[in-house]
Amino acid sequence: MSAPSARTGYVTILRRDLLLAWRRRGEAAFPVLYALIVATLFPFALGPEGALLARIAAGVVLVTVLLAMLLALDGLFRPDVEDGSLEQLLLAPQPLGLLLAAKILAHWLTTALPLLLASPLLAAMLHLPVAVLPVLLVALALATPLMSLLGALVVALTVGTRRSGMLLALMLLPLMVPVVIFAAGAVSAAQQGLPFIAPLAWLGAALVLALVLAPAACAAALRIALDA
């Protein structure tokens, strides 16, 4: 298939999913509200000591963002399965992996990007030093698309099962452990004045690998799930 046709299909799917998300923009606010509520609970539970909150701020923000993204992952492919539009994607002349990449990008733009924009507020609530905030933002900018790609793969594997929410969490959370470790490690190193480029480089390498492999793996998993 020619490159313009593939590009047109990609842009069409991206525009469609963004339009649907805009029509349900009230639901898009739920992950951000969830993240704000969870981040607010930590000062109440641990006390107002700034040094303690600053020490755990990076890990709290990263885990909070991960859990907030998990809330919206189950709806990544399921509505398309229920209304039959996913079968139309399977029959489209464009590569299925490319079309799924557009859906994953739309999910990141509507779910992770608002969380990324809200992360400075979450960090301020937990007394994270302002000088470390750019490192946290870079870590989140690398970690959240990686979370979306890995989450999409797990969703594709479980889309054919009933009550897949718990199964999705059990399969996805272990995959997220290295992401959280490297991202939190970079912020922790920056807080201590140590080099922090290496953890970010590992996150970047993992993101590039996921960008190449995850859409094709999602396409294969969805074909298997819909043929079952």
CORCOR-V964288 format. One line per field, one symbol per residue. burial: + if it has 9 or more other ideal C-beta (glycine too) atoms within 8 Angstrom, else -. Layout:
burial=???
This chain:
burial=----++--+++-++--++--+------+++++-+++-+++-++--+-----+++-+++++++++++++++++++-+++-++----+--++-+-+-+++++++++++++++++++++-+++-++-++++---++-+++++++++++++++++++++++++----+--+++-+++-++--++-++++++++++----+--++-+++-++--++--++-+++-+++-++--
